[in-house]
């Protein structure tokens, strides 16, 4: 039995380990599009602020894959999937065949139609490569603009502030909002940001970004004109699932799976931030983002790929740490 896993994040790596424990003779191959071994994405801001060293990000060593008998191919982007032939095609047109396939490609920040034309002026803040580039630029940066919602914005704001930068945060709503279980904590975090010197602009959004020398001129919907050395912006966070185009795999925002994490195509499973699953309480589909969830889904998908029938229970909250506090968030809010 040959198992192919697309994605080298928490879901993919955990699934590979589970598969080998339950089918020691099975062949397992992981394809990761980044040129790094698996790392803790939630610690990237700590690395940016020099709280930890780069080597501390990596939780998997090269020897790990060799020891458990898994082939890990980093820097390998999967371009397409062919369910009829049970194969995947890599970016350089190499074709790899499988018996069972797991899609664990995660998600990423996305730009909408207003921001997309200014993509080249917008600094990404998502991957280790993004952070490595930013660390080199950081000593020459004084003024930063951030436009984007979700818990990623909290992480970025704290990192820039801790690095001594002048930060302006633009939000579309009447106040910054994060999907936290404790509503009073949102207000507490907002006041803390203001106390730390972060300027918050509400009920507005970026409409234009122009390069002027080494700086950027940013115009907003309400005709504000701002200048910055660097601009971070995103409209939302979406599953990264371009590889399923033309496969017949059903999707909404993410890949639709059942309670066993099976997709609509036999032999193909999905796990992690790329997955959308029915929430019986909400009576709707939702994406259960987050590291702990990805690990759990990877385990269940791995078990089911080896012939078991484990059921995934949808969680309403996720725990994370910020500024030394343990917080809970509801992703569906």
KEKE-3310 file (N, C-alpha, C; in steps of 0.2 Angstrom, whole numbers, plus 5000, padded with zeros to 4 digits):
npx = (5004:5003:5005:5002:5005:5000:5007:5016:5014:5007:4996:4999:5012:5009:4999:5007:5016:5007:5001:5012:5014:5003:5003:5016:5023:5019:5021:5026:5025:5029:5025:5031:5028:5036:5054:5059:5062:5048:5040:5036:5024:5016:5026:5033:5033:5039:5052:5054:5055:5067:5066:5067:5079:5082:5083:5076:5063:5060:5053:5054:5067:5079:5082:5071:5061:5068:5070:5057:5054:5048:5047:5052:5049:5054:5051:5043:5031:5014:5005:4994:4980:4975:4962:4956:4967:4974:4984:4997:5003:5018:5025:5035:5031:5033:5026:5017:5011:4998:4989:4982:4977:4981:4976:4983:4985:4984:4981:4981:4984:4974:4971:4959:4949:4952:4964:4972:4979:4989:4998:5012:5017:5014:5019:5021:5016:5017:5024:5039:5049:5044:5046:5060:5065:5059:5065:5078:5075:5070:5078:5079:5067:5054:5041:5025:5011:4997:4984:4971:4961:4957:4966:4979:4982:4983:4995:5005:5004:5008:5021:5028:5026:5034:5046:5049:5043:5034:5017:5003:4986:4973:4956:4941:4929:4919:4927:4942:4940:4941:4940:4937:4933:4930:4922:4925:4939:4943:4941:4950:4962:4962:4963:4975:4984:4982:4988:5001:5005:5001:4993:4976:4965:4948:4933:4937:4947:4961:4964:4972:4989:5005:5021:5034:5049:5059:5048:5031:5015:4999:4983:4966:4949:4941:4948:4960:4977:4992:5009:5022:5035:5034:5020:5008:4995:4979:4964:4957:4958:4961:4958:4971:4969:4971:4976:4966:4958:4947:4946:4934:4932:4922:4919:4917:4921:4932:4939:4927:4923:4918:4913:4923:4934:4935:4935:4924:4928:4933:4946:4953:4958:4956:4964:4966:4969:4964:4952:4934:4920:4905:4895:4886:4880:4879:4873:4878:4893:4910:4927:4939:4951:4968:4983:4982:4970:4974:4983:4975:4966:4975:4979:4967:4964:4975:4973:4961:4965:4972:4963:4955:4940:4938:4930:4929:4927:4920:4927:4922:4930:4947:4963:4976:4992:4996:5005:5009:4997:4984:4973:4956:4948:4934:4932:4921:4914)
npy = (4994:5011:5026:5043:5060:5076:5090:5096:5100:5101:5092:5083:5078:5071:5062:5054:5048:5041:5032:5024:5017:5009:5002:4996:4990:4998:5010:5027:5044:5061:5076:5092:5110:5120:5124:5119:5109:5102:5114:5124:5134:5143:5149:5158:5172:5173:5170:5180:5191:5188:5180:5166:5155:5151:5137:5132:5132:5121:5105:5093:5082:5078:5065:5059:5056:5046:5037:5032:5027:5035:5044:5060:5074:5089:5106:5103:5106:5102:5101:5096:5084:5068:5058:5047:5040:5038:5047:5060:5076:5084:5101:5101:5092:5079:5063:5055:5040:5033:5024:5027:5044:5059:5075:5089:5103:5115:5132:5150:5167:5178:5190:5201:5208:5222:5224:5216:5221:5228:5219:5217:5227:5223:5216:5199:5189:5175:5162:5153:5157:5170:5177:5176:5184:5196:5198:5202:5215:5222:5230:5242:5247:5258:5263:5255:5248:5239:5229:5219:5205:5194:5181:5181:5194:5199:5192:5197:5211:5212:5207:5216:5227:5224:5223:5236:5245:5258:5257:5256:5251:5246:5243:5236:5237:5244:5243:5234:5217:5200:5182:5178:5168:5174:5189:5201:5201:5204:5218:5222:5218:5227:5239:5237:5237:5250:5257:5252:5260:5258:5263:5264:5263:5264:5258:5258:5255:5250:5256:5260:5258:5265:5266:5276:5281:5274:5271:5269:5275:5276:5275:5277:5271:5281:5292:5295:5298:5290:5286:5274:5262:5249:5238:5227:5217:5209:5201:5190:5173:5158:5141:5132:5126:5124:5113:5103:5106:5102:5089:5084:5083:5088:5104:5119:5133:5127:5110:5098:5086:5070:5064:5055:5060:5058:5063:5067:5059:5043:5035:5046:5058:5071:5084:5096:5114:5115:5109:5108:5105:5098:5106:5100:5107:5121:5118:5120:5122:5122:5128:5122:5129:5129:5123:5112:5106:5102:5092:5083:5080:5075:5063:5055:5054:5047:5035:5031:5029:5018:5008:5009:5015:5028:5042:5060:5072:5088:5103:5117:5127:5134:5133:5145:5153:5170:5184:5178:5174:5162:5159:5157:5153:5156:5149:5150:5162)
npz = (5000:4995:5002:5000:5005:5004:5009:5023:5036:5053:5052:5041:5044:5057:5053:5044:5053:5061:5051:5048:5060:5060:5049:5045:5034:5024:5011:5013:5008:5010:5003:5004:5001:5005:5008:5020:5035:5044:5055:5070:5067:5075:5083:5076:5077:5089:5085:5076:5085:5091:5103:5102:5094:5077:5075:5085:5081:5074:5075:5070:5066:5052:5054:5060:5050:5043:5052:5055:5043:5033:5018:5015:5005:5002:4997:4986:4976:4973:4959:4953:4955:4950:4951:4944:4939:4950:4954:4957:4951:4950:4952:4942:4933:4936:4939:4952:4959:4969:4982:4993:4997:5006:5008:5015:5015:5021:5025:5020:5021:5011:4997:4993:4979:4980:4986:4979:4967:4972:4977:4976:4984:4997:5012:5016:5029:5035:5033:5037:5028:5025:5037:5039:5028:5033:5045:5041:5035:5046:5055:5047:5047:5053:5053:5053:5044:5047:5041:5043:5049:5063:5073:5069:5066:5079:5084:5075:5077:5091:5089:5081:5089:5100:5095:5094:5085:5076:5075:5065:5065:5055:5054:5048:5056:5069:5080:5085:5083:5089:5088:5101:5116:5128:5129:5135:5136:5123:5123:5133:5127:5116:5123:5129:5118:5113:5124:5123:5113:5100:5086:5082:5069:5065:5056:5043:5028:5018:5002:4992:4988:4986:4980:4985:4983:4996:5004:5008:5002:5008:5005:5011:5012:5018:5014:5021:5022:5023:5028:5027:5031:5029:5024:5029:5025:5023:5017:5021:5028:5020:5015:5006:4992:4978:4971:4970:4959:4946:4950:4955:4968:4981:4987:4998:5005:5010:5008:5007:5020:5027:5043:5045:5039:5026:5009:4995:4985:4983:4992:4995:5007:5019:5029:5043:5041:5028:5027:5027:5037:5043:5055:5068:5078:5074:5062:5050:5038:5043:5046:5055:5061:5067:5076:5087:5082:5069:5072:5078:5068:5059:5065:5065:5052:5047:5054:5048:5035:5035:5037:5048:5057:5063:5071:5069:5081:5081:5087:5096:5101:5102:5110:5114:5116:5121:5123:5136:5141:5142:5130:5123:5108:5097:5081:5073:5074)
capx = (5000:5007:5001:5005:5003:5002:5007:5021:5012:5006:4991:5002:5017:5006:4996:5012:5018:5001:5001:5018:5013:4998:5005:5023:5025:5016:5026:5023:5029:5026:5027:5030:5030:5042:5061:5061:5058:5042:5042:5031:5022:5014:5032:5036:5033:5045:5058:5055:5058:5073:5065:5070:5083:5078:5083:5071:5057:5060:5051:5056:5073:5079:5083:5065:5058:5072:5069:5051:5053:5044:5051:5050:5052:5053:5051:5040:5024:5009:5001:4987:4978:4971:4959:4955:4973:4977:4991:4998:5008:5022:5026:5040:5028:5034:5020:5018:5005:4996:4984:4978:4980:4979:4977:4984:4989:4983:4978:4985:4981:4972:4970:4953:4950:4954:4971:4976:4983:4995:5002:5020:5019:5012:5023:5018:5018:5014:5029:5046:5053:5042:5049:5067:5065:5057:5071:5083:5073:5067:5082:5078:5060:5052:5034:5022:5004:4994:4977:4969:4958:4959:4971:4985:4984:4986:5002:5009:5004:5013:5028:5030:5027:5039:5052:5050:5041:5028:5012:4996:4982:4967:4951:4935:4923:4919:4933:4946:4937:4944:4935:4938:4927:4929:4921:4929:4946:4944:4941:4956:4967:4962:4966:4982:4987:4983:4993:5008:5007:4998:4987:4970:4960:4942:4929:4941:4951:4966:4961:4978:4996:5009:5028:5037:5056:5060:5043:5024:5010:4993:4976:4961:4942:4939:4953:4966:4984:4997:5015:5025:5041:5031:5013:5005:4988:4976:4957:4954:4962:4957:4961:4975:4967:4971:4978:4960:4954:4946:4946:4928:4932:4918:4922:4914:4927:4938:4938:4922:4924:4913:4916:4929:4939:4935:4932:4919:4932:4936:4953:4956:4956:4959:4964:4969:4966:4961:4946:4928:4916:4898:4895:4879:4877:4878:4869:4882:4899:4915:4934:4941:4958:4973:4988:4979:4965:4977:4986:4970:4963:4980:4979:4961:4964:4980:4970:4956:4968:4975:4957:4950:4935:4938:4926:4932:4922:4921:4928:4920:4936:4954:4967:4982:4995:4997:5008:5009:4991:4981:4966:4952:4945:4929:4933:4915:4911)
capy = (5000:5017:5032:5050:5065:5083:5095:5094:5104:5096:5087:5079:5074:5067:5057:5049:5044:5036:5027:5019:5013:5005:4999:4996:4989:5003:5016:5034:5049:5067:5082:5099:5115:5124:5121:5118:5103:5105:5119:5127:5140:5148:5152:5162:5179:5173:5170:5187:5195:5185:5176:5160:5155:5148:5130:5130:5132:5114:5100:5087:5082:5074:5058:5057:5053:5040:5032:5029:5025:5040:5048:5067:5078:5096:5110:5100:5109:5097:5105:5093:5077:5064:5053:5042:5037:5038:5050:5067:5079:5090:5107:5100:5087:5072:5060:5050:5036:5032:5020:5032:5051:5064:5082:5092:5108:5120:5138:5155:5174:5180:5197:5202:5212:5229:5224:5211:5225:5230:5213:5217:5231:5220:5211:5193:5187:5168:5157:5154:5161:5177:5179:5177:5190:5202:5199:5206:5221:5225:5235:5248:5249:5262:5264:5249:5248:5232:5229:5212:5203:5187:5181:5182:5201:5200:5190:5202:5218:5211:5206:5223:5232:5221:5225:5244:5248:5262:5253:5258:5245:5248:5238:5238:5237:5250:5242:5228:5211:5194:5177:5175:5166:5179:5196:5206:5200:5208:5225:5222:5218:5233:5245:5236:5239:5258:5258:5251:5265:5256:5268:5260:5267:5260:5259:5261:5250:5252:5256:5261:5257:5267:5266:5282:5280:5268:5271:5268:5280:5272:5279:5273:5273:5288:5298:5296:5297:5287:5284:5268:5259:5242:5237:5221:5217:5203:5201:5184:5167:5153:5135:5132:5120:5124:5106:5099:5109:5097:5082:5082:5083:5093:5109:5125:5137:5122:5103:5095:5079:5068:5063:5051:5065:5056:5067:5064:5054:5037:5034:5053:5061:5078:5086:5102:5120:5115:5105:5110:5099:5100:5107:5099:5112:5126:5116:5123:5119:5127:5126:5122:5131:5129:5118:5106:5103:5099:5086:5078:5077:5071:5056:5052:5053:5042:5029:5028:5028:5011:5004:5009:5019:5033:5048:5066:5076:5095:5107:5124:5132:5132:5137:5147:5158:5177:5188:5174:5172:5156:5161:5152:5157:5152:5151:5151:5168)
capz = (5000:4995:5005:4998:5009:5002:5015:5028:5042:5059:5050:5037:5048:5062:5049:5042:5059:5063:5046:5049:5066:5059:5043:5045:5027:5019:5009:5015:5005:5011:4999:5007:4996:5008:5008:5027:5038:5048:5060:5073:5064:5080:5086:5071:5080:5094:5081:5074:5091:5094:5109:5101:5088:5071:5075:5090:5078:5070:5080:5067:5063:5046:5056:5062:5044:5041:5058:5055:5037:5029:5013:5015:4999:5004:4991:4980:4975:4970:4955:4951:4957:4945:4955:4940:4938:4957:4954:4958:4947:4954:4948:4937:4929:4939:4941:4958:4960:4976:4984:4998:4997:5011:5007:5021:5012:5026:5023:5019:5020:5004:4996:4989:4973:4981:4988:4975:4962:4976:4980:4976:4989:5003:5015:5018:5036:5036:5033:5039:5023:5026:5043:5037:5024:5037:5050:5038:5034:5052:5057:5043:5047:5058:5053:5050:5044:5047:5039:5043:5055:5065:5078:5066:5067:5086:5084:5071:5081:5097:5087:5079:5095:5104:5091:5095:5079:5076:5072:5064:5064:5052:5054:5045:5060:5074:5085:5083:5086:5088:5089:5108:5120:5133:5125:5139:5134:5117:5125:5137:5122:5112:5127:5130:5112:5113:5129:5120:5108:5093:5083:5079:5065:5064:5051:5037:5025:5013:4995:4987:4990:4981:4982:4984:4986:5000:5008:5004:5003:5009:5005:5014:5010:5021:5012:5025:5018:5028:5026:5031:5028:5027:5024:5030:5023:5020:5018:5025:5028:5016:5013:5001:4989:4971:4968:4968:4953:4941:4952:4957:4975:4983:4992:4999:5005:5010:5005:5011:5022:5032:5050:5045:5036:5019:5004:4991:4980:4986:4993:4996:5013:5020:5036:5044:5039:5021:5028:5030:5040:5045:5063:5069:5082:5070:5056:5044:5038:5045:5046:5062:5061:5073:5077:5090:5078:5064:5074:5080:5062:5055:5068:5063:5045:5046:5056:5044:5029:5036:5037:5054:5056:5068:5070:5071:5084:5080:5093:5096:5103:5102:5115:5111:5120:5118:5129:5142:5143:5139:5128:5119:5103:5093:5074:5069:5076)
cpx = (5004:5002:5005:5001:5005:5001:5012:5020:5010:5001:4995:5007:5014:5002:5001:5015:5013:5001:5006:5017:5008:4999:5012:5026:5023:5021:5022:5028:5025:5029:5025:5032:5035:5048:5063:5058:5053:5044:5036:5029:5019:5020:5035:5037:5039:5051:5060:5058:5064:5072:5067:5074:5079:5078:5078:5064:5055:5058:5052:5063:5073:5079:5076:5061:5062:5071:5063:5049:5048:5049:5048:5053:5050:5054:5048:5032:5020:5005:4994:4986:4974:4968:4958:4961:4977:4984:4991:5003:5011:5023:5031:5038:5030:5027:5021:5011:5004:4990:4979:4981:4977:4981:4977:4988:4988:4980:4983:4981:4979:4970:4963:4954:4953:4962:4975:4981:4989:4999:5009:5022:5017:5017:5019:5020:5014:5019:5035:5050:5051:5046:5057:5069:5064:5062:5076:5082:5071:5071:5081:5071:5058:5044:5030:5014:5002:4986:4975:4966:4960:4964:4978:4987:4986:4993:5006:5010:5009:5020:5031:5031:5033:5046:5054:5048:5035:5023:5006:4992:4975:4962:4945:4929:4924:4925:4936:4942:4941:4940:4936:4932:4925:4928:4925:4936:4948:4945:4948:4962:4968:4965:4973:4986:4988:4988:5000:5010:5005:4992:4982:4966:4954:4938:4932:4944:4956:4963:4967:4984:5001:5016:5031:5044:5057:5053:5036:5019:5003:4987:4971:4954:4940:4944:4958:4972:4989:5003:5018:5031:5039:5024:5012:4998:4985:4968:4954:4959:4958:4961:4965:4974:4967:4973:4972:4956:4954:4946:4939:4927:4928:4921:4917:4920:4933:4935:4932:4923:4919:4917:4922:4935:4940:4932:4927:4922:4935:4943:4957:4953:4959:4959:4968:4966:4963:4954:4940:4923:4910:4898:4888:4876:4875:4873:4872:4889:4904:4922:4937:4949:4962:4977:4985:4974:4968:4980:4981:4967:4968:4980:4973:4961:4969:4977:4965:4959:4971:4969:4953:4945:4933:4934:4929:4926:4924:4921:4925:4925:4942:4958:4974:4985:4997:4999:5008:5003:4988:4974:4963:4948:4939:4930:4927:4912:4912)
cpy = (5006:5023:5039:5055:5072:5088:5092:5098:5098:5091:5081:5075:5069:5061:5052:5045:5039:5030:5022:5015:5008:5000:4999:4995:4994:5008:5022:5039:5056:5072:5088:5104:5120:5120:5120:5112:5106:5109:5121:5134:5146:5151:5157:5170:5179:5173:5177:5192:5193:5182:5169:5160:5150:5140:5128:5130:5124:5109:5093:5087:5077:5067:5055:5053:5046:5035:5028:5026:5029:5044:5055:5071:5085:5100:5107:5102:5104:5102:5102:5086:5074:5058:5047:5037:5036:5041:5057:5070:5085:5095:5106:5094:5080:5069:5054:5047:5035:5027:5024:5039:5055:5071:5086:5099:5115:5126:5144:5162:5175:5187:5197:5207:5219:5229:5220:5215:5227:5225:5214:5222:5229:5215:5205:5191:5180:5163:5158:5159:5169:5180:5180:5183:5196:5203:5203:5213:5225:5230:5242:5250:5252:5262:5258:5250:5241:5233:5221:5210:5196:5187:5182:5190:5203:5198:5195:5208:5217:5210:5212:5227:5230:5223:5233:5248:5253:5259:5256:5252:5248:5242:5241:5240:5243:5249:5235:5222:5205:5188:5174:5173:5171:5186:5201:5207:5204:5216:5226:5222:5224:5239:5244:5238:5247:5260:5257:5255:5263:5260:5263:5264:5262:5262:5262:5255:5253:5251:5256:5261:5260:5268:5273:5282:5273:5267:5270:5273:5276:5276:5274:5275:5279:5293:5299:5294:5296:5285:5278:5265:5252:5242:5229:5221:5210:5204:5196:5178:5161:5147:5135:5126:5120:5117:5102:5101:5103:5090:5080:5081:5089:5098:5115:5130:5132:5115:5100:5088:5077:5067:5059:5054:5062:5062:5064:5059:5049:5037:5041:5056:5068:5080:5092:5108:5120:5112:5109:5105:5102:5100:5106:5104:5119:5125:5120:5120:5124:5124:5127:5123:5129:5122:5112:5102:5099:5092:5081:5075:5073:5064:5052:5050:5047:5035:5026:5026:5020:5006:5004:5014:5024:5039:5054:5070:5084:5099:5114:5129:5129:5136:5139:5152:5165:5181:5185:5172:5166:5159:5156:5156:5152:5154:5152:5158:5173)
cpz = (5000:4997:5003:5002:5006:5007:5021:5035:5048:5056:5046:5040:5053:5058:5047:5047:5061:5058:5047:5055:5065:5053:5041:5038:5022:5017:5010:5012:5007:5006:5002:5002:4999:5008:5015:5029:5042:5054:5064:5071:5069:5084:5082:5074:5086:5091:5078:5079:5094:5101:5108:5095:5083:5072:5081:5087:5075:5076:5077:5064:5057:5048:5058:5056:5042:5046:5057:5048:5032:5024:5013:5009:5000:4997:4985:4980:4971:4966:4953:4954:4951:4948:4951:4939:4945:4957:4956:4953:4950:4949:4942:4932:4931:4941:4947:4959:4968:4977:4988:4998:5003:5008:5013:5020:5016:5023:5022:5019:5012:5003:4991:4983:4974:4982:4983:4970:4966:4979:4981:4981:4996:5005:5018:5025:5038:5037:5036:5034:5024:5032:5042:5033:5028:5042:5047:5036:5040:5055:5054:5043:5053:5059:5049:5050:5043:5046:5039:5049:5057:5070:5075:5066:5074:5087:5081:5075:5087:5095:5085:5085:5099:5101:5091:5089:5080:5072:5071:5062:5061:5052:5051:5050:5065:5079:5083:5086:5084:5090:5096:5112:5125:5129:5129:5137:5128:5118:5128:5132:5118:5116:5128:5124:5111:5118:5127:5115:5101:5091:5080:5075:5063:5058:5045:5034:5020:5006:4990:4991:4985:4984:4980:4987:4990:5005:5004:5006:5003:5009:5007:5011:5012:5020:5017:5021:5024:5025:5030:5027:5026:5028:5024:5029:5021:5021:5022:5025:5025:5016:5007:4997:4981:4968:4967:4962:4948:4943:4954:4964:4977:4988:4992:4999:5006:5007:5010:5013:5026:5039:5051:5041:5028:5014:5000:4986:4984:4986:4994:5002:5014:5027:5037:5042:5032:5021:5030:5031:5043:5053:5064:5074:5078:5064:5050:5044:5040:5045:5053:5062:5067:5073:5081:5086:5072:5066:5075:5073:5058:5058:5065:5056:5044:5048:5051:5037:5029:5038:5043:5052:5062:5066:5073:5075:5083:5086:5091:5097:5102:5107:5112:5116:5117:5124:5136:5145:5139:5137:5124:5114:5099:5086:5070:5070:5070)
residu = (UNK:UNK:UNK:UNK:UNK:UNK:UNK:UNK:UNK:UNK:UNK:UNK:UNK:UNK:UNK:UNK:UNK:UNK:UNK:UNK:UNK:UNK:UNK:UNK:UNK:UNK:UNK:UNK:UNK:UNK:UNK:UNK:UNK:UNK:UNK:UNK:UNK:UNK:UNK:UNK:UNK:UNK:UNK:UNK:UNK:UNK:UNK:UNK:UNK:UNK:UNK:UNK:UNK:UNK:UNK:UNK:UNK:UNK:UNK:UNK:UNK:UNK:UNK:UNK:UNK:UNK:UNK:UNK:UNK:UNK:UNK:UNK:UNK:UNK:UNK:UNK:UNK:UNK:UNK:UNK:UNK:UNK:UNK:UNK:UNK:UNK:UNK:UNK:UNK:UNK:UNK:UNK:UNK:UNK:UNK:UNK:UNK:UNK:UNK:UNK:UNK:UNK:UNK:UNK:UNK:UNK:UNK:UNK:UNK:UNK:UNK:UNK:UNK:UNK:UNK:UNK:UNK:UNK:UNK:UNK:UNK:UNK:UNK:UNK:UNK:UNK:UNK:UNK:UNK:UNK:UNK:UNK:UNK:UNK:UNK:UNK:UNK:UNK:UNK:UNK:UNK:UNK:UNK:UNK:UNK:UNK:UNK:UNK:UNK:UNK:UNK:UNK:UNK:UNK:UNK:UNK:UNK:UNK:UNK:UNK:UNK:UNK:UNK:UNK:UNK:UNK:UNK:UNK:UNK:UNK:UNK:UNK:UNK:UNK:UNK:UNK:UNK:UNK:UNK:UNK:UNK:UNK:UNK:UNK:UNK:UNK:UNK:UNK:UNK:UNK:UNK:UNK:UNK:UNK:UNK:UNK:UNK:UNK:UNK:UNK:UNK:UNK:UNK:UNK:UNK:UNK:UNK:UNK:UNK:UNK:UNK:UNK:UNK:UNK:UNK:UNK:UNK:UNK:UNK:UNK:UNK:UNK:UNK:UNK:UNK:UNK:UNK:UNK:UNK:UNK:UNK:UNK:UNK:UNK:UNK:UNK:UNK:UNK:UNK:UNK:UNK:UNK:UNK:UNK:UNK:UNK:UNK:UNK:UNK:UNK:UNK:UNK:UNK:UNK:UNK:UNK:UNK:UNK:UNK:UNK:UNK:UNK:UNK:UNK:UNK:UNK:UNK:UNK:UNK:UNK:UNK:UNK:UNK:UNK:UNK:UNK:UNK:UNK:UNK:UNK:UNK:UNK:UNK:UNK:UNK:UNK:UNK:UNK:UNK:UNK:UNK:UNK:UNK:UNK:UNK:UNK:UNK:UNK:UNK:UNK:UNK:UNK:UNK:UNK:UNK:UNK:UNK:UNK:UNK:UNK:UNK:UNK:UNK:UNK:UNK:UNK:UNK:UNK:UNK:UNK:UNK:UNK:UNK:UNK:UNK:UNK:UNK:UNK:UNK:UNK:UNK:UNK:UNK)
# end
